[in-house]
Amino acid sequence: MKHIFKFRNRNINLKICVLFTITLFTLSCDLDEEVISFRTDSNFYANQDELNRGVIATYSGLYEVLEAEWSVTEQRSDNTFTDPDASPESNFQNFTLDRYQVETNNTLNQEYYAASYKAIALANRVIANLDVAEDESLRNQYEGEAKFIRALLHFNLTRLYGSIIISDQIVIGEEGLLLARQAQTEVYDFIIQDLLDAVAFLPDSYDESEFGRATSIAARTILGKVYLTSPERDLEAAITQLEYVRDQSDRDLVNNYDLLFDENNEINEEVIFSVRYETGLIGLGSIFPNLFAPVRSTGSILGVFGDGDGRNIPSEDMSNAYEVGDVRKASSMADGFTIENDDGPEDDEFRLDKYVLKYNPTSASAVEDGPVDFPVTRYADVLLMLSEAYVDARGISEALTEFNKVRVRADLEPLTEADTPSSFAFRLALEQERRVEFAFENHRLFDLLRTGRTLAVLNAHFNTEFAYNDPDNPDRGAGPIANFQLLLPIPQREIDNNPNLAQNIGY
């Protein structure tokens, strides 16, 4: 397990922090199992410094979450798919997730679910031991950070699984067998309260040495999205939070989109919250450059050391979604790569293998040790969420103002009301803009679920994308999908361990 921060000028030994994360805070993947550790809460959380290490361990839990998140989000959208050249048997877990044929014992689904609740459990341990902090402002900060992460993970879980267990306290032994799923309205109430607490307890910013910690600005941004997504869809509440970020924070768009993913420019005015990585073979590097690079591409992809795993491959439709002149494509993906031949350029081979390059550094010296951070949310998200709320609450004109700030940054002409003559036309333009702005950042599926467009978009995707319509490989077809398939199944292992859990309908 890796540490979330790139600590600079801090008196914290990273290796010690990782050791604490592994040995002192590791929970079972199941909520009903007791912690196995040489130390317990009663003898570890002895002072403020150890509480801070607990907070750090909670951030560290996001690594494991992210390593599985792309497979249950981006891959289940029309942005990417699993390797179309691989047989269904060789990559069965990704193959079935990609095609919405996921079974209840899918290991990737289990890994994501378990990693999320593990990180939530770490947050709960911090919250349960806040009294050891002598400094009130730090105690409030640590509570805000833990509640921010807890809310973010509950938010993602309820969007993917529907009604879920609300985990708000330490669970030991057979207590886990008493837990049951709760209605989404209750889950959203819980998420909102956690984020409101985070807004109240967290500072708007930190100095550079603390970059990576959650801020009240991050809490407001996620809260705005929660309000847009919740069953009540409270537009004015969303607007209040998002306008605060726009008008009262120091966040802004980075002028050059490519600089957002430059490992030398990750501390910038656009990033609101990200999961941080650091190279150097210290257990803090990103796996995504190797994970997403094409198979048999060794030495041919800038920023990738060694071969690629060929996962999360951009679809043809994703490649075609970028308008001519949109600078975001060159920063986000490539349509192929050249294998250089030792005999000279005339024998070089060009392969039409699409791949994600958004997380590739300028150079690499080790496998699965990338330095590029993974953005969870950034200022462009704030502007486009405001435009989403404005189109219903205030009209197309105000919505276009925020929308075009993002579009112009991509070197594209701003849209006018003539281009979007109805609110429906604007929503389609916004859907497209969010797709190319946040490609491969795990937003696309959540966006489609929020707007109710998932079935229409994905069934069209399955009907037109060649990977699902190869006449020579009819076993690789997909769709149409039904409404129940939009929710993932609760992993079977969780149901086997907890008889109070009910499975989602259809599984």
GIGI-V319166 format. One record per residue. N is the residue number from 0. PHI is phi in whole degrees, -180 to 180 (* if undefined). BURIAL is 1 if it has 16 or more other C-alpha atoms within 10 Angstrom, else 0. Layout:
# GIGI-V319166
n=N phi=PHI burial=BURIAL
n=N phi=PHI burial=BURIAL
This chain:
# GIGI-V319166
n=0 phi=* burial=1
n=1 phi=-116 burial=1
n=2 phi=-95 burial=1
n=3 phi=-77 burial=1
n=4 phi=-100 burial=1
n=5 phi=-97 burial=1
n=6 phi=-66 burial=1
n=7 phi=-119 burial=0
n=8 phi=58 burial=0
n=9 phi=-118 burial=0
n=10 phi=-89 burial=0
n=11 phi=-128 burial=0
n=12 phi=-80 burial=0
n=13 phi=-61 burial=1
n=14 phi=-66 burial=0
n=15 phi=-65 burial=0
n=16 phi=-63 burial=1
n=17 phi=-65 burial=1
n=18 phi=-62 burial=0
n=19 phi=-60 burial=1
n=20 phi=-58 burial=1
n=21 phi=-76 burial=1
n=22 phi=-93 burial=0
n=23 phi=-104 burial=1
n=24 phi=-119 burial=1
n=25 phi=-68 burial=1
n=26 phi=-109 burial=1
n=27 phi=-65 burial=1
n=28 phi=-66 burial=1
n=29 phi=-101 burial=1
n=30 phi=-70 burial=1
n=31 phi=-99 burial=1
n=32 phi=-109 burial=1
n=33 phi=-79 burial=1
n=34 phi=-64 burial=1
n=35 phi=-107 burial=0
n=36 phi=-162 burial=0
n=37 phi=-78 burial=0
n=38 phi=-128 burial=0
n=39 phi=-118 burial=0
n=40 phi=-56 burial=0
n=41 phi=-68 burial=0
n=42 phi=-115 burial=0
n=43 phi=-98 burial=1
n=44 phi=-76 burial=1
n=45 phi=-94 burial=0
n=46 phi=-157 burial=0
n=47 phi=-63 burial=1
n=48 phi=-66 burial=0
n=49 phi=-70 burial=1
n=50 phi=-64 burial=1
n=51 phi=-61 burial=1
n=52 phi=-64 burial=1
n=53 phi=-65 burial=1
n=54 phi=-63 burial=1
n=55 phi=-61 burial=1
n=56 phi=-62 burial=1
n=57 phi=-65 burial=1
n=58 phi=-59 burial=1
n=59 phi=-60 burial=1
n=60 phi=-61 burial=1
n=61 phi=-70 burial=1
n=62 phi=-60 burial=1
n=63 phi=-65 burial=1
n=64 phi=-62 burial=1
n=65 phi=-64 burial=1
n=66 phi=-64 burial=1
n=67 phi=-107 burial=1
n=68 phi=-64 burial=1
n=69 phi=-59 burial=1
n=70 phi=-73 burial=1
n=71 phi=-102 burial=1
n=72 phi=-123 burial=1
n=73 phi=-60 burial=1
n=74 phi=-68 burial=1
n=75 phi=-92 burial=1
n=76 phi=-107 burial=1
n=77 phi=-89 burial=1
n=78 phi=-77 burial=1
n=79 phi=-141 burial=1
n=80 phi=-147 burial=1
n=81 phi=-78 burial=1
n=82 phi=-52 burial=1
n=83 phi=-70 burial=1
n=84 phi=-88 burial=0
n=85 phi=-82 burial=0
n=86 phi=-73 burial=0
n=87 phi=-57 burial=1
n=88 phi=-71 burial=0
n=89 phi=-75 burial=0
n=90 phi=-142 burial=0
n=91 phi=-62 burial=1
n=92 phi=-64 burial=1
n=93 phi=-69 burial=1
n=94 phi=-57 burial=1
n=95 phi=-76 burial=1
n=96 phi=-64 burial=1
n=97 phi=-57 burial=1
n=98 phi=-99 burial=1
n=99 phi=60 burial=1
n=100 phi=-112 burial=1
n=101 phi=-66 burial=1
n=102 phi=-99 burial=1
n=103 phi=-69 burial=1
n=104 phi=-104 burial=0
n=105 phi=-61 burial=1
n=106 phi=-70 burial=1
n=107 phi=-68 burial=1
n=108 phi=-63 burial=1
n=109 phi=-62 burial=1
n=110 phi=-63 burial=1
n=111 phi=-66 burial=1
n=112 phi=-59 burial=1
n=113 phi=-67 burial=1
n=114 phi=-63 burial=1
n=115 phi=-65 burial=1
n=116 phi=-72 burial=1
n=117 phi=-64 burial=1
n=118 phi=-66 burial=1
n=119 phi=-62 burial=1
n=120 phi=-63 burial=1
n=121 phi=-64 burial=1
n=122 phi=-63 burial=1
n=123 phi=-63 burial=1
n=124 phi=-69 burial=1
n=125 phi=-63 burial=1
n=126 phi=-62 burial=1
n=127 phi=-73 burial=0
n=128 phi=-121 burial=1
n=129 phi=-64 burial=1
n=130 phi=-65 burial=1
n=131 phi=-76 burial=0
n=132 phi=-80 burial=1
n=133 phi=-79 burial=0
n=134 phi=-85 burial=0
n=135 phi=-62 burial=0
n=136 phi=-66 burial=0
n=137 phi=-70 burial=1
n=138 phi=-60 burial=1
n=139 phi=-64 burial=1
n=140 phi=-61 burial=1
n=141 phi=-64 burial=1
n=142 phi=-64 burial=1
n=143 phi=-63 burial=1
n=144 phi=-65 burial=1
n=145 phi=-64 burial=1
n=146 phi=-71 burial=1
n=147 phi=-61 burial=1
n=148 phi=-66 burial=1
n=149 phi=-61 burial=1
n=150 phi=-67 burial=1
n=151 phi=-58 burial=1
n=152 phi=-73 burial=1
n=153 phi=-62 burial=1
n=154 phi=-61 burial=1
n=155 phi=-65 burial=0
n=156 phi=-63 burial=1
n=157 phi=-71 burial=1
n=158 phi=-70 burial=1
n=159 phi=-94 burial=1
n=160 phi=-118 burial=1
n=161 phi=85 burial=1
n=162 phi=-68 burial=1
n=163 phi=-139 burial=1
n=164 phi=-71 burial=1
n=165 phi=-89 burial=1
n=166 phi=-104 burial=1
n=167 phi=-123 burial=1
n=168 phi=-157 burial=0
n=169 phi=-67 burial=1
n=170 phi=-117 burial=1
n=171 phi=-127 burial=0
n=172 phi=59 burial=0
n=173 phi=-71 burial=0
n=174 phi=-57 burial=0
n=175 phi=-63 burial=1
n=176 phi=-75 burial=1
n=177 phi=-94 burial=0
n=178 phi=-78 burial=1
n=179 phi=-134 burial=1
n=180 phi=-70 burial=0
n=181 phi=-120 burial=0
n=182 phi=-58 burial=0
n=183 phi=-60 burial=1
n=184 phi=-61 burial=0
n=185 phi=-70 burial=0
n=186 phi=-63 burial=1
n=187 phi=-67 burial=1
n=188 phi=-60 burial=0
n=189 phi=-65 burial=1
n=190 phi=-60 burial=1
n=191 phi=-61 burial=1
n=192 phi=-65 burial=0
n=193 phi=-60 burial=1
n=194 phi=-72 burial=1
n=195 phi=-63 burial=1
n=196 phi=-64 burial=1
n=197 phi=-63 burial=1
n=198 phi=-59 burial=1
n=199 phi=-73 burial=1
n=200 phi=-94 burial=1
n=201 phi=-94 burial=1
n=202 phi=-75 burial=1
n=203 phi=-70 burial=1
n=204 phi=-161 burial=1
n=205 phi=-126 burial=0
n=206 phi=-76 burial=0
n=207 phi=-59 burial=0
n=208 phi=-65 burial=0
n=209 phi=-104 burial=0
n=210 phi=-59 burial=1
n=211 phi=120 burial=1
n=212 phi=-74 burial=1
n=213 phi=-67 burial=1
n=214 phi=-117 burial=1
n=215 phi=-64 burial=1
n=216 phi=-66 burial=1
n=217 phi=-64 burial=1
n=218 phi=-64 burial=1
n=219 phi=-64 burial=1
n=220 phi=-65 burial=1
n=221 phi=-67 burial=1
n=222 phi=-62 burial=1
n=223 phi=-59 burial=1
n=224 phi=-68 burial=1
n=225 phi=-61 burial=1
n=226 phi=-62 burial=1
n=227 phi=-70 burial=1
n=228 phi=-98 burial=1
n=229 phi=-61 burial=1
n=230 phi=-54 burial=0
n=231 phi=-78 burial=0
n=232 phi=43 burial=0
n=233 phi=-83 burial=1
n=234 phi=-65 burial=1
n=235 phi=-67 burial=0
n=236 phi=-65 burial=0
n=237 phi=-64 burial=1
n=238 phi=-61 burial=1
n=239 phi=-58 burial=0
n=240 phi=-68 burial=1
n=241 phi=-73 burial=1
n=242 phi=-66 burial=1
n=243 phi=-60 burial=0
n=244 phi=-62 burial=1
n=245 phi=-67 burial=1
n=246 phi=-97 burial=0
n=247 phi=-113 burial=0
n=248 phi=-102 burial=0
n=249 phi=-97 burial=0
n=250 phi=-79 burial=1
n=251 phi=-161 burial=1
n=252 phi=-75 burial=1
n=253 phi=-75 burial=1
n=254 phi=-60 burial=0
n=255 phi=-107 burial=0
n=256 phi=-56 burial=1
n=257 phi=-62 burial=1
n=258 phi=-70 burial=0
n=259 phi=-60 burial=1
n=260 phi=-115 burial=1
n=261 phi=-92 burial=1
n=262 phi=-62 burial=1
n=263 phi=-94 burial=0
n=264 phi=-135 burial=0
n=265 phi=-76 burial=1
n=266 phi=-91 burial=0
n=267 phi=-137 burial=0
n=268 phi=-78 burial=1
n=269 phi=-92 burial=1
n=270 phi=-66 burial=1
n=271 phi=-103 burial=1
n=272 phi=-153 burial=1
n=273 phi=-142 burial=1
n=274 phi=-92 burial=1
n=275 phi=-99 burial=1
n=276 phi=-129 burial=1
n=277 phi=-146 burial=1
n=278 phi=-80 burial=1
n=279 phi=125 burial=0
n=280 phi=56 burial=0
n=281 phi=-114 burial=0
n=282 phi=82 burial=1
n=283 phi=-117 burial=1
n=284 phi=-85 burial=1
n=285 phi=-82 burial=1
n=286 phi=-88 burial=1
n=287 phi=-67 burial=1
n=288 phi=-57 burial=1
n=289 phi=-73 burial=1
n=290 phi=-62 burial=1
n=291 phi=-96 burial=1
n=292 phi=-73 burial=1
n=293 phi=-64 burial=1
n=294 phi=-65 burial=0
n=295 phi=64 burial=0
n=296 phi=-110 burial=1
n=297 phi=-48 burial=0
n=298 phi=78 burial=0
n=299 phi=-108 burial=1
n=300 phi=-112 burial=1
n=301 phi=-58 burial=0
n=302 phi=85 burial=1
n=303 phi=-121 burial=1
n=304 phi=-97 burial=1
n=305 phi=86 burial=1
n=306 phi=-87 burial=1
n=307 phi=-104 burial=1
n=308 phi=-98 burial=1
n=309 phi=66 burial=1
n=310 phi=-103 burial=1
n=311 phi=57 burial=1
n=312 phi=-82 burial=1
n=313 phi=-60 burial=1
n=314 phi=-78 burial=1
n=315 phi=-61 burial=1
n=316 phi=-64 burial=0
n=317 phi=-64 burial=1
n=318 phi=-60 burial=1
n=319 phi=-80 burial=0
n=320 phi=-71 burial=1
n=321 phi=-77 burial=1
n=322 phi=-73 burial=0
n=323 phi=-59 burial=0
n=324 phi=93 burial=0
n=325 phi=-74 burial=1
n=326 phi=-70 burial=1
n=327 phi=-70 burial=1
n=328 phi=-64 burial=1
n=329 phi=-63 burial=0
n=330 phi=-89 burial=1
n=331 phi=-109 burial=1
n=332 phi=-154 burial=1
n=333 phi=-133 burial=1
n=334 phi=-91 burial=1
n=335 phi=178 burial=0
n=336 phi=-148 burial=1
n=337 phi=-107 burial=1
n=338 phi=-97 burial=1
n=339 phi=-78 burial=0
n=340 phi=-98 burial=0
n=341 phi=-63 burial=0
n=342 phi=-80 burial=0
n=343 phi=128 burial=0
n=344 phi=-59 burial=0
n=345 phi=-65 burial=0
n=346 phi=-106 burial=0
n=347 phi=-62 burial=0
n=348 phi=-115 burial=0
n=349 phi=-105 burial=0
n=350 phi=-111 burial=0
n=351 phi=-88 burial=0
n=352 phi=-110 burial=1
n=353 phi=-74 burial=1
n=354 phi=-157 burial=1
n=355 phi=-79 burial=1
n=356 phi=-126 burial=1
n=357 phi=-61 burial=1
n=358 phi=-108 burial=1
n=359 phi=-86 burial=1
n=360 phi=-79 burial=1
n=361 phi=-73 burial=0
n=362 phi=-155 burial=0
n=363 phi=-145 burial=1
n=364 phi=-131 burial=0
n=365 phi=-156 burial=1
n=366 phi=-76 burial=1
n=367 phi=52 burial=1
n=368 phi=-142 burial=1
n=369 phi=-79 burial=1
n=370 phi=-100 burial=1
n=371 phi=-80 burial=1
n=372 phi=-67 burial=1
n=373 phi=-108 burial=1
n=374 phi=-75 burial=1
n=375 phi=-86 burial=1
n=376 phi=-154 burial=1
n=377 phi=-144 burial=1
n=378 phi=-62 burial=1
n=379 phi=-60 burial=1
n=380 phi=-64 burial=1
n=381 phi=-60 burial=1
n=382 phi=-63 burial=1
n=383 phi=-75 burial=1
n=384 phi=-69 burial=1
n=385 phi=-60 burial=1
n=386 phi=-64 burial=1
n=387 phi=-65 burial=1
n=388 phi=-73 burial=1
n=389 phi=-63 burial=1
n=390 phi=-61 burial=1
n=391 phi=-91 burial=0
n=392 phi=-88 burial=0
n=393 phi=-134 burial=0
n=394 phi=107 burial=0
n=395 phi=-66 burial=1
n=396 phi=-60 burial=0
n=397 phi=-67 burial=0
n=398 phi=-63 burial=1
n=399 phi=-67 burial=1
n=400 phi=-59 burial=1
n=401 phi=-73 burial=1
n=402 phi=-56 burial=1
n=403 phi=-73 burial=1
n=404 phi=-60 burial=0
n=405 phi=-73 burial=1
n=406 phi=-65 burial=1
n=407 phi=-66 burial=0
n=408 phi=-60 burial=1
n=409 phi=-87 burial=1
n=410 phi=67 burial=0
n=411 phi=-113 burial=0
n=412 phi=-70 burial=0
n=413 phi=-65 burial=0
n=414 phi=-84 burial=1
n=415 phi=-116 burial=0
n=416 phi=-64 burial=0
n=417 phi=-67 burial=0
n=418 phi=-76 burial=0
n=419 phi=-129 burial=1
n=420 phi=-72 burial=0
n=421 phi=-134 burial=0
n=422 phi=-64 burial=1
n=423 phi=-66 burial=0
n=424 phi=-62 burial=0
n=425 phi=-66 burial=1
n=426 phi=-62 burial=1
n=427 phi=-65 burial=0
n=428 phi=-65 burial=1
n=429 phi=-67 burial=1
n=430 phi=-57 burial=1
n=431 phi=-66 burial=0
n=432 phi=-65 burial=1
n=433 phi=-65 burial=1
n=434 phi=-61 burial=1
n=435 phi=-80 burial=1
n=436 phi=-69 burial=1
n=437 phi=-112 burial=1
n=438 phi=-53 burial=1
n=439 phi=68 burial=1
n=440 phi=-108 burial=1
n=441 phi=69 burial=1
n=442 phi=-96 burial=1
n=443 phi=-58 burial=1
n=444 phi=-62 burial=1
n=445 phi=-61 burial=1
n=446 phi=-63 burial=1
n=447 phi=-66 burial=1
n=448 phi=-64 burial=1
n=449 phi=-65 burial=1
n=450 phi=-94 burial=0
n=451 phi=73 burial=0
n=452 phi=-104 burial=0
n=453 phi=-62 burial=1
n=454 phi=-60 burial=1
n=455 phi=-62 burial=0
n=456 phi=-69 burial=0
n=457 phi=-73 burial=1
n=458 phi=-67 burial=1
n=459 phi=-66 burial=0
n=460 phi=-60 burial=1
n=461 phi=-67 burial=1
n=462 phi=-80 burial=1
n=463 phi=-114 burial=0
n=464 phi=-73 burial=1
n=465 phi=-61 burial=0
n=466 phi=-57 burial=1
n=467 phi=-102 burial=1
n=468 phi=-134 burial=1
n=469 phi=-79 burial=0
n=470 phi=-62 burial=0
n=471 phi=-83 burial=0
n=472 phi=-137 burial=0
n=473 phi=-63 burial=0
n=474 phi=-72 burial=0
n=475 phi=-100 burial=1
n=476 phi=-70 burial=1
n=477 phi=-154 burial=1
n=478 phi=73 burial=1
n=479 phi=-71 burial=0
n=480 phi=-102 burial=1
n=481 phi=-102 burial=0
n=482 phi=-60 burial=0
n=483 phi=-64 burial=0
n=484 phi=-74 burial=1
n=485 phi=-68 burial=1
n=486 phi=-92 burial=1
n=487 phi=-75 burial=1
n=488 phi=-75 burial=1
n=489 phi=-65 burial=1
n=490 phi=-54 burial=1
n=491 phi=-59 burial=1
n=492 phi=-60 burial=0
n=493 phi=-67 burial=1
n=494 phi=-69 burial=0
n=495 phi=-63 burial=0
n=496 phi=-83 burial=0
n=497 phi=-133 burial=1
n=498 phi=-66 burial=0
n=499 phi=-78 burial=0
n=500 phi=-82 burial=1
n=501 phi=-107 burial=0
n=502 phi=-83 burial=1
n=503 phi=-65 burial=1
n=504 phi=-59 burial=0
n=505 phi=102 burial=0
n=506 phi=-105 burial=0
